[in-house]
Every structure is written in structure tokens, then in C-alpha cells.
């Protein structure tokens, strides 16, 4: 099984933001990913999974580990039972005109 999720925004990340406004934005981004994943998954993947993340970033640089962790956490209990099932991750970040990202989840 292969599922592709896309969002036209900054991806959720794991580090807790310092400011209240950014914490709220972070919650909104994580919720949007969860809603899209919930829409596409009929049932949880039970075996090992692979994640491929491609982030088109408009400006600045990101903390790759925090982005991967935020996406993996947001997909817990929606795409897979636990992020311990992830055995392979491919991450690519490129310069873009607008912020958007894509996550591909597939059986390993």
C-alpha cells in the first residue's frame, strides 16, 4: 500500500515553539495533516512502514529532525499504530516559491 499526503503549508514539527501564537499555528498544522491522513486511511498499517518526506521551503532552513518527528508523531494512530513501525525515512528539502510538503507512506 502507498499513500501520498500533501499540504500547502509549513509541516508540523516536534520542537515546542516558544510563542503562544506559533504554538497555535503548530497545532493547526498538525491537525491539518491528521485530518488529511484520516481521510485517506481506512485502517492502520500494521507492519513496518517507510516514510518519504519532501519539503519545498520558501525561505530559511529547517531542523530536519524536528520536522521528521513532527510528521511521524502526527501520523500515529492514523496511518500506523505506532511510529516504532517506521524502519526507513527519506527526507529531501528544496527551495520553493511557496511552503508545501508531501509525505509518502508505504508498507516496507
N, C-alpha and C positions, 0 to 999 in steps of 0.2 A: 504494500500500500504506500502511496506517495501523496502527500497533501501539501499544497502551496498556500501560504498565507501572505498577504501584502497589506501594507499600511502606508499612507501618505502622511507620515509624521516622524518624530524622533522616537526610536524604540524605548521601551521601558528599560530601566537599568536597576542594578541591585543596590547601589550605594544610596543611603537615605539623604536626600537634599537638605541643606541647612534651612532654607527659607520656607515659610508656610505656603506661599503661592506655588513654588516649584514642587513641593510635596503634593499639592493638589493636582498639578499638571501631571506628575508622575503617576498618581493613582488613576487619572483619566486615561493615560496611555496604556497602562497595564490592563485596565478594564476593557478598552477597545480591542486589544489583542485577544483577551479571553473570550469576548463576545464573538469575534470572527472565528476563533478556533472552535468554540462550542457550536457554531452554525455549521461548520464543515465536518466535525467528527460525530459519527453516530455512536461509537463506542470507543473505549480506551484501547490504545495499543498495549498489549500485554508483554510482548517480548522486547528485545533490545531495539533501540532506535538510533538513527543518525539525524543530526541537525545540520542544515546548511543555511547560513545567515549571510545575506548581502545587504550592506547598509550604504546607501547613497547619501552622503553627508554634504550639506550645503556649505558649512564653514566650520572652522576649528578642527579639533581632533577629539576622539573619544577614548574612554578607557575600555578597551576590548573586553576585559574580564567582567566588568560590571554590566556591560550590555549583554553578553552571553548569559550571565547569571540571571539578569532580569527577565530575559525572554524565556529561559529554561524554567524559572520559578512560575511565571505567568501561565505556562502551559501545563503545569502539574495538575493532575486530576481532571484534565480536559482532553489533552492529546494522549497522555500516558499516565499511568498510575503514580509514578514517582520519577523524578529526574535522575535517579540512580540507574534507570534503564538506558540513559544516553551513553553510548560507547564510542561515538565518533562525532566530532564537531568540526565543521569547516566554516571559517569566518573570513569575509572579504569586505573591505571598506574602500569606497572610491569617492572621488569628488563628484558632486552632482549640483544641478541647478536648484533643486529643492530637496528637503529631507524626505526620504522614504526608505523602507526596508522590506525585505522579503525573507520569509522563513520557509524552508522546505523540510518536512518531517517525513521520514520513511522508515520502514522496517529494515533492520540491519541483518 
